[in-house]
Amino acid sequence: MFKKAIVLMIISAFAFAILNVFVKSLNQFNVYQIVFFRSIGSLAFTIPFLLHHKISLFGKKRTLLVLRGIVGFVAMTLFFSSIKHLSMGSAVSIRYLSPIFAALFALVLLKEKIKYLQWVCFAIAFFGVLILKGFDAQINELGLLYAMSSALFTGLVFVIIRKIGNNDHPIVIVNYFMIIAACLGGLFAISEWNNPVGIEWIILLSLGVFGYFGQYYMTKAFLIGEVNQVGPLKYIEVIFTMLIGAIWLDEIYTFWSFIGVSLIIIGLTFNVIIKTK
């Protein structure tokens, strides 16, 4: 089962990496329009799934579900904005600081404890961000702000989902997120709407496809594998993203980029291992 979990996590990471590359390549569209299409594409899967399995679209913890959707929309918008200003590998790595913010939110809001070694892991990961900011000339302050803010709001999403617990089906939670993101993204995109042409339609709609299957296979991997074994594998997305970005979009990564990204991944990987022991 562990081998199957590895394969599923690799597929998930690759799907998310393709999603990141497509977002980066869509410079002619504003971020809200990209969020709109990302959400619409996923709804084509979530709504039929819920209807087929006769699961209520409205859910039980509706206030928390709406809150998760709004916070998730903000997190997604900020992340897509960061991709437009940073190299994809850096943006994805910084976004993955979200478990640290989740732990801090859980400490304050849910009174959960943080192990001493986790603080060490957090420090290593943040040191990686400092290296990126201090030594990598490609890191601009606006892009860094977007990525860090996205990580913060994503961390809050984790805490909200934890509060929802098993009261609602995971696809119900995702469906709320996608509906709210589609509505808000579409609303904010109206003033700067750019009509897609030809293959742009395919790329925009495929955002939701890659996003859905990335989430689906990651969830399946966690269901059949141990968290401390499968969890660190999700950071393969960073490697895939950097490789595809370098080949497809001619992105250049410096020595300090690799050092900073590596420290972030190391810190977060050991955090997963220590937390689940």
DRENPA-3360 file (N, C-alpha, C; in nm, 2 decimals, always signed):
BEGIN
1 = MFKKAIVL = +0.08/-0.12/+0.00/+0.00/+0.00/+0.00/+0.09/+0.13/+0.00 ~ +0.20/+0.12/+0.07/+0.29/+0.23/+0.07/+0.34/+0.27/-0.06 ~ +0.37/+0.17/-0.15/+0.42/+0.20/-0.28/+0.31/+0.27/-0.36 ~ +0.19/+0.22/-0.35/+0.08/+0.29/-0.42/+0.06/+0.43/-0.37 ~ +0.08/+0.45/-0.24/+0.06/+0.59/-0.19/+0.17/+0.68/-0.25 ~ +0.29/+0.63/-0.27/+0.40/+0.71/-0.33/+0.36/+0.75/-0.47 ~ +0.31/+0.65/-0.55/+0.27/+0.67/-0.68/+0.16/+0.78/-0.69 ~ +0.07/+0.77/-0.60/-0.04/+0.86/-0.60/+0.00/+1.00/-0.57;
9 = MIISAFAF = +0.10/+1.01/-0.47/+0.15/+1.14/-0.43/+0.23/+1.21/-0.54 ~ +0.31/+1.12/-0.61/+0.39/+1.18/-0.73/+0.29/+1.23/-0.84 ~ +0.19/+1.16/-0.86/+0.09/+1.20/-0.96/+0.03/+1.33/-0.92 ~ -0.01/+1.34/-0.79/-0.06/+1.47/-0.74/+0.03/+1.58/-0.75 ~ +0.16/+1.56/-0.72/+0.26/+1.67/-0.72/+0.28/+1.71/-0.87 ~ +0.28/+1.62/-0.96/+0.29/+1.65/-1.10/+0.18/+1.73/-1.15 ~ +0.06/+1.70/-1.11/-0.07/+1.77/-1.15/-0.06/+1.91/-1.10 ~ -0.02/+1.93/-0.98/-0.01/+2.07/-0.92/+0.10/+2.15/-0.99;
17 = AILNVFVK = +0.21/+2.08/-1.03/+0.32/+2.15/-1.10/+0.27/+2.20/-1.23 ~ +0.20/+2.12/-1.31/+0.14/+2.16/-1.44/+0.05/+2.28/-1.42 ~ -0.03/+2.27/-1.31/-0.12/+2.38/-1.28/-0.04/+2.51/-1.26 ~ +0.07/+2.50/-1.18/+0.15/+2.62/-1.16/+0.21/+2.68/-1.28 ~ +0.25/+2.59/-1.37/+0.31/+2.64/-1.50/+0.21/+2.71/-1.59 ~ +0.09/+2.65/-1.59/-0.02/+2.71/-1.67/-0.05/+2.85/-1.62 ~ -0.06/+2.86/-1.48/-0.09/+2.99/-1.42/+0.02/+3.09/-1.46 ~ +0.14/+3.05/-1.45/+0.26/+3.14/-1.49/+0.25/+3.18/-1.63;
25 = SLNQFNVY = +0.20/+3.10/-1.72/+0.20/+3.13/-1.86/+0.09/+3.21/-1.90 ~ -0.01/+3.23/-1.82/-0.13/+3.31/-1.85/-0.12/+3.46/-1.81 ~ -0.01/+3.52/-1.85/+0.02/+3.66/-1.81/-0.09/+3.76/-1.86 ~ -0.15/+3.72/-1.97/-0.25/+3.81/-2.04/-0.38/+3.82/-1.96 ~ -0.40/+3.73/-1.86/-0.52/+3.73/-1.78/-0.50/+3.78/-1.64 ~ -0.59/+3.86/-1.59/-0.58/+3.90/-1.45/-0.60/+3.78/-1.35 ~ -0.55/+3.79/-1.23/-0.55/+3.68/-1.14/-0.69/+3.63/-1.10 ~ -0.78/+3.73/-1.10/-0.92/+3.69/-1.06/-0.99/+3.61/-1.17;
33 = QIVFFRSI = -0.95/+3.63/-1.29/-1.01/+3.55/-1.40/-0.95/+3.41/-1.40 ~ -0.82/+3.40/-1.36/-0.76/+3.27/-1.35/-0.82/+3.19/-1.24 ~ -0.85/+3.26/-1.13/-0.91/+3.19/-1.01/-1.05/+3.15/-1.05 ~ -1.12/+3.23/-1.13/-1.26/+3.19/-1.18/-1.26/+3.06/-1.26 ~ -1.17/+3.06/-1.36/-1.16/+2.94/-1.44/-1.11/+2.82/-1.36 ~ -1.01/+2.84/-1.27/-0.96/+2.73/-1.19/-1.08/+2.67/-1.11 ~ -1.17/+2.75/-1.06/-1.28/+2.70/-0.98/-1.39/+2.64/-1.06 ~ -1.42/+2.70/-1.18/-1.52/+2.64/-1.27/-1.48/+2.50/-1.31;
41 = GSLAFTIP = -1.35/+2.49/-1.35/-1.31/+2.36/-1.39/-1.32/+2.25/-1.29 ~ -1.30/+2.28/-1.16/-1.31/+2.18/-1.06/-1.46/+2.15/-1.02 ~ -1.54/+2.25/-1.04/-1.69/+2.23/-1.01/-1.75/+2.13/-1.11 ~ -1.69/+2.11/-1.22/-1.73/+2.01/-1.32/-1.72/+1.87/-1.27 ~ -1.63/+1.86/-1.17/-1.61/+1.73/-1.10/-1.68/+1.71/-0.97 ~ -1.67/+1.82/-0.89/-1.73/+1.81/-0.75/-1.88/+1.80/-0.75 ~ -1.95/+1.88/-0.83/-2.10/+1.88/-0.82/-2.15/+1.74/-0.87 ~ -2.11/+1.69/-0.99/-2.15/+1.56/-1.03/-2.12/+1.45/-0.93;
49 = FLLHHKIS = -2.01/+1.46/-0.86/-1.97/+1.36/-0.76/-2.07/+1.36/-0.65 ~ -2.10/+1.48/-0.60/-2.19/+1.49/-0.48/-2.33/+1.44/-0.52 ~ -2.38/+1.48/-0.64/-2.51/+1.44/-0.69/-2.52/+1.29/-0.71 ~ -2.41/+1.23/-0.77/-2.41/+1.09/-0.79/-2.42/+1.01/-0.66 ~ -2.35/+1.05/-0.56/-2.34/+0.98/-0.43/-2.45/+1.03/-0.34 ~ -2.54/+1.11/-0.39/-2.65/+1.16/-0.31/-2.61/+1.23/-0.18 ~ -2.51/+1.31/-0.19/-2.45/+1.38/-0.07/-2.50/+1.53/-0.09 ~ -2.55/+1.58/+0.02/-2.61/+1.72/+0.02/-2.50/+1.82/-0.02;
57 = LFGKKRTL = -2.53/+1.91/-0.11/-2.44/+2.01/-0.15/-2.42/+2.12/-0.04 ~ -2.52/+2.13/+0.05/-2.52/+2.24/+0.14/-2.44/+2.21/+0.27 ~ -2.42/+2.08/+0.30/-2.33/+2.05/+0.41/-2.40/+2.08/+0.55 ~ -2.33/+2.06/+0.66/-2.38/+2.08/+0.79/-2.32/+2.20/+0.86 ~ -2.19/+2.21/+0.86/-2.13/+2.33/+0.92/-2.12/+2.44/+0.82 ~ -2.23/+2.50/+0.79/-2.24/+2.59/+0.68/-2.16/+2.72/+0.70 ~ -2.16/+2.77/+0.82/-2.09/+2.90/+0.85/-1.94/+2.87/+0.83 ~ -1.89/+2.76/+0.89/-1.75/+2.73/+0.87/-1.71/+2.70/+0.72;
65 = LVLRGIVG = -1.81/+2.64/+0.65/-1.78/+2.60/+0.51/-1.77/+2.73/+0.43 ~ -1.86/+2.83/+0.46/-1.85/+2.96/+0.39/-1.72/+3.03/+0.42 ~ -1.68/+3.03/+0.55/-1.56/+3.09/+0.59/-1.44/+3.02/+0.53 ~ -1.44/+2.89/+0.52/-1.33/+2.82/+0.45/-1.32/+2.86/+0.31 ~ -1.44/+2.88/+0.24/-1.44/+2.92/+0.10/-1.38/+3.06/+0.08 ~ -1.42/+3.15/+0.17/-1.37/+3.29/+0.15/-1.22/+3.30/+0.18 ~ -1.17/+3.23/+0.29/-1.03/+3.24/+0.32/-0.95/+3.16/+0.22 ~ -1.01/+3.05/+0.17/-0.94/+2.98/+0.06/-0.93/+3.06/-0.07;
73 = FVAMTLFF = -1.03/+3.14/-0.10/-1.03/+3.23/-0.22/-0.92/+3.33/-0.20 ~ -0.90/+3.39/-0.09/-0.80/+3.49/-0.06/-0.66/+3.42/-0.08 ~ -0.64/+3.30/-0.02/-0.52/+3.23/-0.03/-0.48/+3.19/-0.17 ~ -0.58/+3.15/-0.25/-0.55/+3.11/-0.39/-0.52/+3.23/-0.47 ~ -0.59/+3.34/-0.45/-0.56/+3.46/-0.53/-0.42/+3.52/-0.50 ~ -0.38/+3.52/-0.37/-0.25/+3.56/-0.33/-0.14/+3.47/-0.39 ~ -0.17/+3.34/-0.39/-0.07/+3.25/-0.45/-0.05/+3.27/-0.59 ~ -0.16/+3.28/-0.67/-0.15/+3.30/-0.81/-0.08/+3.43/-0.84;
81 = SSIKHLSM = -0.10/+3.53/-0.76/-0.04/+3.66/-0.77/+0.11/+3.65/-0.75 ~ +0.15/+3.56/-0.65/+0.29/+3.55/-0.63/+0.37/+3.48/-0.74 ~ +0.30/+3.38/-0.81/+0.35/+3.31/-0.92/+0.39/+3.41/-1.04 ~ +0.31/+3.52/-1.05/+0.33/+3.62/-1.15/+0.45/+3.71/-1.12 ~ +0.49/+3.71/-0.99/+0.60/+3.80/-0.96/+0.73/+3.73/-0.92 ~ +0.72/+3.60/-0.89/+0.84/+3.52/-0.85/+0.86/+3.40/-0.94 ~ +0.98/+3.34/-0.93/+1.00/+3.21/-1.00/+0.91/+3.11/-0.94 ~ +0.86/+3.02/-1.01/+0.75/+2.93/-0.96/+0.81/+2.84/-0.84;
89 = GSAVSIRY = +0.93/+2.80/-0.85/+0.99/+2.72/-0.75/+0.99/+2.79/-0.61 ~ +1.03/+2.92/-0.62/+1.03/+3.00/-0.50/+0.89/+3.03/-0.44 ~ +0.79/+3.06/-0.53/+0.66/+3.08/-0.49/+0.60/+2.96/-0.43 ~ +0.61/+2.84/-0.49/+0.56/+2.72/-0.43/+0.62/+2.69/-0.30 ~ +0.75/+2.70/-0.29/+0.83/+2.67/-0.16/+0.78/+2.76/-0.05 ~ +0.76/+2.89/-0.07/+0.72/+2.98/+0.03/+0.57/+2.95/+0.07 ~ +0.49/+2.92/-0.03/+0.35/+2.89/+0.00/+0.34/+2.77/+0.09 ~ +0.44/+2.68/+0.08/+0.44/+2.56/+0.16/+0.47/+2.58/+0.31;
97 = LSPIFAAL = +0.50/+2.71/+0.34/+0.52/+2.75/+0.48/+0.38/+2.74/+0.56 ~ +0.28/+2.72/+0.49/+0.14/+2.72/+0.55/+0.13/+2.63/+0.67 ~ +0.19/+2.51/+0.67/+0.18/+2.42/+0.79/+0.23/+2.49/+0.92 ~ +0.33/+2.58/+0.90/+0.39/+2.65/+1.02/+0.28/+2.75/+1.07 ~ +0.22/+2.82/+0.98/+0.11/+2.92/+1.02/-0.01/+2.84/+1.08 ~ -0.03/+2.72/+1.02/-0.14/+2.64/+1.07/-0.12/+2.60/+1.22 ~ +0.01/+2.56/+1.24/+0.05/+2.52/+1.38/+0.03/+2.64/+1.48 ~ +0.07/+2.76/+1.43/+0.06/+2.88/+1.52/-0.08/+2.91/+1.54;
105 = FALVLLKE = -0.17/+2.91/+1.44/-0.31/+2.93/+1.46/-0.37/+2.83/+1.55 ~ -0.33/+2.70/+1.53/-0.39/+2.60/+1.62/-0.34/+2.62/+1.76 ~ -0.22/+2.67/+1.78/-0.17/+2.69/+1.92/-0.26/+2.80/+1.99 ~ -0.29/+2.90/+1.91/-0.37/+3.01/+1.97/-0.52/+2.98/+1.98 ~ -0.57/+2.93/+1.87/-0.72/+2.91/+1.86/-0.77/+2.78/+1.91 ~ -0.69/+2.67/+1.90/-0.73/+2.54/+1.94/-0.65/+2.48/+2.06 ~ -0.56/+2.57/+2.11/-0.48/+2.53/+2.22/-0.40/+2.40/+2.20 ~ -0.36/+2.37/+2.07/-0.28/+2.26/+2.05/-0.13/+2.29/+2.08;
113 = KIKYLQWV = -0.06/+2.19/+2.12/+0.08/+2.21/+2.16/+0.18/+2.19/+2.04 ~ +0.29/+2.26/+2.04/+0.39/+2.25/+1.94/+0.52/+2.19/+2.00 ~ +0.57/+2.08/+1.95/+0.69/+2.02/+2.01/+0.81/+2.11/+1.99 ~ +0.90/+2.10/+2.08/+1.03/+2.18/+2.07/+1.10/+2.16/+1.94 ~ +1.11/+2.04/+1.89/+1.18/+2.01/+1.76/+1.11/+2.07/+1.65 ~ +0.98/+2.09/+1.66/+0.90/+2.16/+1.55/+0.94/+2.30/+1.54 ~ +0.97/+2.37/+1.65/+1.01/+2.51/+1.65/+1.15/+2.52/+1.57 ~ +1.23/+2.42/+1.59/+1.36/+2.41/+1.52/+1.34/+2.40/+1.37;
121 = CFAIAFFG = +1.24/+2.31/+1.33/+1.21/+2.29/+1.19/+1.15/+2.42/+1.13 ~ +1.07/+2.49/+1.21/+1.01/+2.62/+1.16/+1.12/+2.72/+1.13 ~ +1.22/+2.72/+1.23/+1.33/+2.82/+1.21/+1.42/+2.79/+1.09 ~ +1.44/+2.66/+1.06/+1.51/+2.62/+0.94/+1.44/+2.67/+0.81 ~ +1.31/+2.64/+0.81/+1.23/+2.68/+0.69/+1.23/+2.83/+0.67 ~ +1.21/+2.91/+0.78/+1.21/+3.05/+0.77/+1.35/+3.11/+0.73 ~ +1.45/+3.04/+0.78/+1.59/+3.08/+0.74/+1.61/+3.06/+0.59 ~ +1.54/+2.96/+0.53/+1.54/+2.94/+0.39/+1.48/+3.06/+0.31;
129 = VLILKGFD = +1.37/+3.11/+0.37/+1.30/+3.23/+0.31/+1.39/+3.35/+0.32 ~ +1.46/+3.37/+0.43/+1.56/+3.48/+0.45/+1.67/+3.47/+0.35 ~ +1.72/+3.35/+0.32/+1.82/+3.34/+0.22/+1.77/+3.38/+0.08 ~ +1.65/+3.33/+0.05/+1.59/+3.37/-0.08/+1.58/+3.52/-0.09 ~ +1.53/+3.58/+0.01/+1.51/+3.73/+0.01/+1.64/+3.80/+0.01 ~ +1.74/+3.75/+0.09/+1.86/+3.83/+0.10/+1.96/+3.81/-0.01 ~ +1.96/+3.69/-0.07/+2.07/+3.66/-0.17/+2.02/+3.64/-0.31 ~ +1.89/+3.61/-0.33/+1.84/+3.59/-0.46/+1.78/+3.72/-0.52;
137 = AQINELGL = +1.85/+3.77/-0.62/+1.80/+3.90/-0.67/+1.67/+3.89/-0.75 ~ +1.63/+3.77/-0.78/+1.50/+3.75/-0.85/+1.38/+3.76/-0.76 ~ +1.41/+3.76/-0.62/+1.30/+3.77/-0.53/+1.26/+3.91/-0.51 ~ +1.14/+3.96/-0.55/+1.10/+4.09/-0.52/+1.01/+4.10/-0.40 ~ +1.00/+4.21/-0.34/+0.93/+4.23/-0.21/+0.78/+4.20/-0.23 ~ +0.72/+4.25/-0.34/+0.58/+4.23/-0.36/+0.54/+4.08/-0.38 ~ +0.62/+4.01/-0.46/+0.60/+3.87/-0.48/+0.62/+3.79/-0.35 ~ +0.72/+3.83/-0.27/+0.74/+3.76/-0.14/+0.62/+3.79/-0.05;
145 = LYAMSSAL = +0.57/+3.91/-0.05/+0.45/+3.94/+0.04/+0.33/+3.86/+0.00 ~ +0.31/+3.85/-0.13/+0.20/+3.77/-0.18/+0.21/+3.62/-0.14 ~ +0.33/+3.56/-0.15/+0.35/+3.42/-0.12/+0.34/+3.40/+0.03 ~ +0.40/+3.49/+0.11/+0.39/+3.47/+0.26/+0.25/+3.49/+0.30 ~ +0.18/+3.58/+0.25/+0.04/+3.60/+0.28/-0.05/+3.48/+0.24 ~ -0.02/+3.43/+0.13/-0.09/+3.31/+0.08/-0.07/+3.19/+0.18 ~ +0.06/+3.18/+0.23/+0.09/+3.07/+0.32/+0.01/+3.09/+0.45 ~ +0.00/+3.22/+0.50/-0.07/+3.25/+0.62/-0.22/+3.22/+0.61;
153 = FTGLVFVI = -0.28/+3.26/+0.50/-0.42/+3.23/+0.49/-0.45/+3.08/+0.46 ~ -0.36/+3.01/+0.40/-0.37/+2.87/+0.38/-0.36/+2.80/+0.51 ~ -0.27/+2.85/+0.60/-0.26/+2.79/+0.73/-0.39/+2.81/+0.81 ~ -0.46/+2.92/+0.79/-0.59/+2.94/+0.86/-0.69/+2.85/+0.80 ~ -0.68/+2.82/+0.67/-0.77/+2.72/+0.61/-0.76/+2.58/+0.67 ~ -0.64/+2.54/+0.70/-0.62/+2.41/+0.77/-0.69/+2.40/+0.90 ~ -0.68/+2.51/+0.98/-0.75/+2.52/+1.11/-0.90/+2.51/+1.10 ~ -0.95/+2.59/+1.00/-1.10/+2.58/+0.98/-1.15/+2.44/+0.94;
161 = IRKIGNND = -1.07/+2.38/+0.85/-1.11/+2.24/+0.81/-1.10/+2.15/+0.93 ~ -1.00/+2.17/+1.02/-0.99/+2.09/+1.14/-1.12/+2.11/+1.23 ~ -1.17/+2.23/+1.23/-1.29/+2.26/+1.31/-1.41/+2.20/+1.25 ~ -1.41/+2.19/+1.11/-1.52/+2.12/+1.04/-1.52/+1.97/+1.07 ~ -1.40/+1.92/+1.08/-1.38/+1.78/+1.11/-1.45/+1.68/+1.02 ~ -1.51/+1.58/+1.07/-1.58/+1.48/+0.99/-1.73/+1.51/+0.98 ~ -1.77/+1.63/+1.01/-1.91/+1.66/+1.00/-1.95/+1.67/+0.86 ~ -1.86/+1.71/+0.77/-1.89/+1.72/+0.63/-1.80/+1.64/+0.54;
169 = HPIVIVNY = -1.84/+1.59/+0.43/-1.76/+1.51/+0.33/-1.66/+1.61/+0.28 ~ -1.53/+1.56/+0.25/-1.43/+1.64/+0.20/-1.46/+1.71/+0.07 ~ -1.54/+1.64/-0.02/-1.58/+1.70/-0.15/-1.68/+1.81/-0.12 ~ -1.76/+1.80/-0.02/-1.85/+1.91/+0.01/-1.77/+2.04/+0.05 ~ -1.66/+2.02/+0.12/-1.57/+2.13/+0.16/-1.51/+2.19/+0.04 ~ -1.46/+2.11/-0.05/-1.40/+2.16/-0.17/-1.50/+2.23/-0.26 ~ -1.62/+2.17/-0.27/-1.73/+2.23/-0.35/-1.76/+2.37/-0.30 ~ -1.78/+2.39/-0.17/-1.80/+2.52/-0.12/-1.69/+2.62/-0.16;
177 = FMIIAACL = -1.57/+2.57/-0.14/-1.45/+2.65/-0.18/-1.46/+2.70/-0.33 ~ -1.49/+2.60/-0.41/-1.49/+2.63/-0.56/-1.60/+2.72/-0.60 ~ -1.72/+2.70/-0.54/-1.83/+2.79/-0.57/-1.81/+2.93/-0.53 ~ -1.76/+2.95/-0.40/-1.73/+3.08/-0.35/-1.62/+3.15/-0.43 ~ -1.51/+3.07/-0.47/-1.40/+3.12/-0.54/-1.44/+3.16/-0.68 ~ -1.53/+3.08/-0.74/-1.58/+3.11/-0.88/-1.67/+3.24/-0.88 ~ -1.75/+3.25/-0.78/-1.84/+3.37/-0.77/-1.76/+3.50/-0.74 ~ -1.67/+3.49/-0.64/-1.58/+3.61/-0.61/-1.48/+3.64/-0.72;
185 = GGLFAISE = -1.42/+3.54/-0.78/-1.32/+3.56/-0.88/-1.39/+3.62/-1.01 ~ -1.51/+3.56/-1.04/-1.58/+3.61/-1.16/-1.62/+3.76/-1.14 ~ -1.67/+3.79/-1.02/-1.72/+3.92/-0.99/-1.60/+4.03/-1.00 ~ -1.49/+3.99/-0.94/-1.37/+4.09/-0.94/-1.30/+4.09/-1.08 ~ -1.33/+3.99/-1.16/-1.27/+3.99/-1.29/-1.34/+4.07/-1.40 ~ -1.47/+4.10/-1.37/-1.55/+4.17/-1.47/-1.49/+4.29/-1.53 ~ -1.43/+4.38/-1.44/-1.38/+4.51/-1.49/-1.26/+4.49/-1.58 ~ -1.18/+4.38/-1.57/-1.07/+4.36/-1.66/-1.07/+4.23/-1.73;
193 = WNNPVGIE = -1.20/+4.19/-1.77/-1.22/+4.06/-1.83/-1.15/+4.06/-1.97 ~ -1.08/+3.95/-2.00/-1.01/+3.93/-2.13/-1.07/+3.80/-2.19 ~ -1.14/+3.81/-2.30/-1.20/+3.70/-2.36/-1.09/+3.60/-2.41 ~ -1.09/+3.48/-2.37/-0.99/+3.38/-2.42/-1.01/+3.35/-2.56 ~ -0.90/+3.31/-2.63/-0.91/+3.28/-2.77/-0.84/+3.14/-2.79 ~ -0.90/+3.06/-2.87/-0.84/+2.93/-2.91/-0.80/+2.84/-2.80 ~ -0.67/+2.81/-2.80/-0.61/+2.72/-2.70/-0.62/+2.77/-2.55 ~ -0.63/+2.91/-2.54/-0.64/+2.97/-2.41/-0.76/+2.91/-2.33;
201 = WIILLSLG = -0.87/+2.88/-2.40/-0.99/+2.82/-2.34/-0.95/+2.69/-2.27 ~ -0.87/+2.61/-2.35/-0.83/+2.47/-2.30/-0.74/+2.49/-2.18 ~ -0.65/+2.58/-2.19/-0.55/+2.60/-2.07/-0.63/+2.65/-1.95 ~ -0.71/+2.74/-1.97/-0.79/+2.80/-1.85/-0.88/+2.69/-1.79 ~ -0.95/+2.62/-1.87/-1.04/+2.52/-1.81/-0.97/+2.40/-1.75 ~ -0.85/+2.37/-1.81/-0.77/+2.26/-1.75/-0.71/+2.29/-1.62 ~ -0.71/+2.42/-1.58/-0.66/+2.45/-1.44/-0.74/+2.38/-1.34 ~ -0.87/+2.38/-1.36/-0.96/+2.31/-1.26/-0.94/+2.16/-1.26;
209 = VFGYFGQY = -0.91/+2.10/-1.38/-0.89/+1.96/-1.40/-0.76/+1.92/-1.32 ~ -0.65/+1.99/-1.34/-0.53/+1.95/-1.28/-0.54/+1.98/-1.13 ~ -0.61/+2.09/-1.09/-0.62/+2.12/-0.95/-0.71/+2.01/-0.88 ~ -0.81/+1.97/-0.94/-0.90/+1.86/-0.88/-0.83/+1.73/-0.86 ~ -0.76/+1.69/-0.97/-0.69/+1.56/-0.96/-0.57/+1.56/-0.87 ~ -0.51/+1.68/-0.86/-0.39/+1.69/-0.77/-0.44/+1.68/-0.63 ~ -0.56/+1.74/-0.60/-0.61/+1.73/-0.46/-0.67/+1.59/-0.44 ~ -0.73/+1.53/-0.54/-0.79/+1.39/-0.52/-0.68/+1.29/-0.49;
217 = YMTKAFLI = -0.58/+1.29/-0.57/-0.47/+1.18/-0.56/-0.39/+1.21/-0.43 ~ -0.38/+1.33/-0.39/-0.31/+1.36/-0.26/-0.39/+1.30/-0.14 ~ -0.52/+1.33/-0.15/-0.61/+1.28/-0.05/-0.61/+1.12/-0.04 ~ -0.61/+1.06/-0.16/-0.61/+0.91/-0.16/-0.48/+0.86/-0.11 ~ -0.37/+0.93/-0.13/-0.24/+0.89/-0.08/-0.23/+0.89/+0.07 ~ -0.29/+1.00/+0.13/-0.29/+1.01/+0.27/-0.39/+0.91/+0.34 ~ -0.49/+0.86/+0.26/-0.58/+0.77/+0.32/-0.52/+0.63/+0.33 ~ -0.43/+0.59/+0.24/-0.37/+0.46/+0.24/-0.23/+0.45/+0.29;
225 = GEVNQVGP = -0.17/+0.57/+0.32/-0.03/+0.57/+0.36/-0.02/+0.64/+0.50 ~ +0.09/+0.61/+0.57/+0.12/+0.68/+0.69/+0.16/+0.82/+0.66 ~ +0.11/+0.92/+0.74/+0.13/+1.06/+0.72/+0.28/+1.09/+0.72 ~ +0.35/+1.03/+0.82/+0.50/+1.07/+0.83/+0.58/+1.01/+0.72 ~ +0.52/+0.92/+0.64/+0.59/+0.86/+0.52/+0.55/+0.93/+0.39 ~ +0.42/+0.96/+0.38/+0.36/+1.01/+0.26/+0.37/+1.17/+0.26 ~ +0.35/+1.23/+0.38/+0.35/+1.38/+0.39/+0.46/+1.45/+0.32 ~ +0.59/+1.41/+0.35/+0.70/+1.48/+0.29/+0.71/+1.47/+0.14;
233 = LKYIEVIF = +0.64/+1.37/+0.08/+0.65/+1.35/-0.06/+0.57/+1.46/-0.14 ~ +0.48/+1.53/-0.07/+0.41/+1.64/-0.14/+0.50/+1.75/-0.18 ~ +0.62/+1.76/-0.12/+0.71/+1.87/-0.16/+0.79/+1.84/-0.29 ~ +0.76/+1.72/-0.34/+0.81/+1.69/-0.48/+0.76/+1.79/-0.58 ~ +0.64/+1.85/-0.55/+0.58/+1.95/-0.63/+0.68/+2.06/-0.66 ~ +0.76/+2.10/-0.56/+0.86/+2.20/-0.58/+0.96/+2.16/-0.69 ~ +1.01/+2.04/-0.68/+1.11/+1.99/-0.77/+1.05/+1.99/-0.91 ~ +0.93/+1.93/-0.93/+0.86/+1.92/-1.06/+0.84/+2.06/-1.11;
241 = TMLIGAIW = +0.80/+2.15/-1.03/+0.77/+2.29/-1.07/+0.90/+2.36/-1.12 ~ +1.01/+2.34/-1.05/+1.13/+2.41/-1.09/+1.18/+2.35/-1.22 ~ +1.17/+2.21/-1.24/+1.22/+2.15/-1.36/+1.14/+2.19/-1.48 ~ +1.01/+2.19/-1.47/+0.92/+2.22/-1.58/+0.93/+2.37/-1.61 ~ +0.95/+2.45/-1.51/+0.96/+2.60/-1.53/+1.09/+2.63/-1.60 ~ +1.20/+2.56/-1.57/+1.33/+2.58/-1.63/+1.33/+2.54/-1.78 ~ +1.26/+2.42/-1.80/+1.25/+2.37/-1.94/+1.15/+2.44/-2.03 ~ +1.03/+2.47/-1.97/+0.92/+2.52/-2.05/+0.93/+2.67/-2.06;
249 = LDEIYTFW = +0.96/+2.74/-1.95/+0.95/+2.89/-1.94/+1.08/+2.95/-1.93 ~ +1.19/+2.87/-1.94/+1.33/+2.93/-1.93/+1.36/+3.00/-1.80 ~ +1.30/+2.95/-1.69/+1.32/+3.01/-1.56/+1.47/+2.98/-1.52 ~ +1.53/+3.07/-1.45/+1.67/+3.05/-1.41/+1.68/+3.05/-1.26 ~ +1.74/+2.95/-1.20/+1.76/+2.94/-1.05/+1.90/+2.95/-1.02 ~ +1.93/+3.04/-0.92/+2.07/+3.06/-0.88/+2.11/+2.96/-0.77 ~ +2.23/+2.96/-0.73/+2.28/+2.87/-0.63/+2.20/+2.90/-0.50 ~ +2.18/+3.03/-0.47/+2.11/+3.07/-0.34/+1.96/+3.03/-0.35;
257 = SFIGVSLI = +1.91/+3.03/-0.47/+1.77/+2.98/-0.49/+1.76/+2.83/-0.44 ~ +1.85/+2.75/-0.48/+1.85/+2.61/-0.44/+1.87/+2.59/-0.29 ~ +1.96/+2.67/-0.24/+1.99/+2.66/-0.09/+1.87/+2.70/-0.01 ~ +1.80/+2.82/-0.05/+1.69/+2.86/+0.02/+1.57/+2.76/+0.01 ~ +1.54/+2.72/-0.11/+1.43/+2.62/-0.13/+1.46/+2.49/-0.06 ~ +1.59/+2.45/-0.06/+1.62/+2.32/+0.01/+1.60/+2.33/+0.16 ~ +1.64/+2.44/+0.22/+1.62/+2.46/+0.36/+1.47/+2.46/+0.40 ~ +1.39/+2.53/+0.31/+1.24/+2.53/+0.33/+1.19/+2.39/+0.33;
265 = IIGLTFNV = +1.23/+2.31/+0.23/+1.18/+2.17/+0.22/+1.22/+2.08/+0.33 ~ +1.35/+2.10/+0.37/+1.41/+2.02/+0.48/+1.33/+2.05/+0.61 ~ +1.31/+2.18/+0.64/+1.24/+2.22/+0.76/+1.10/+2.16/+0.77 ~ +1.03/+2.17/+0.65/+0.89/+2.13/+0.65/+0.88/+1.98/+0.65 ~ +0.97/+1.91/+0.59/+0.97/+1.76/+0.58/+0.99/+1.71/+0.72 ~ +1.09/+1.76/+0.80/+1.12/+1.71/+0.93/+1.00/+1.75/+1.03 ~ +0.94/+1.86/+1.00/+0.82/+1.90/+1.08/+0.71/+1.79/+1.07 ~ +0.69/+1.74/+0.95/+0.58/+1.64/+0.93/+0.62/+1.51/+1.00;
273 = IIKTK = +0.75/+1.47/+0.99/+0.79/+1.35/+1.06/+0.78/+1.36/+1.21 ~ +0.83/+1.47/+1.26/+0.83/+1.49/+1.41/+0.69/+1.50/+1.46 ~ +0.60/+1.58/+1.39/+0.46/+1.60/+1.43/+0.38/+1.47/+1.44 ~ +0.41/+1.37/+1.35/+0.33/+1.25/+1.34/+0.39/+1.14/+1.43 ~ +0.50/+1.16/+1.49/+0.56/+1.06/+1.58/+0.49/+1.06/+1.71;
% end
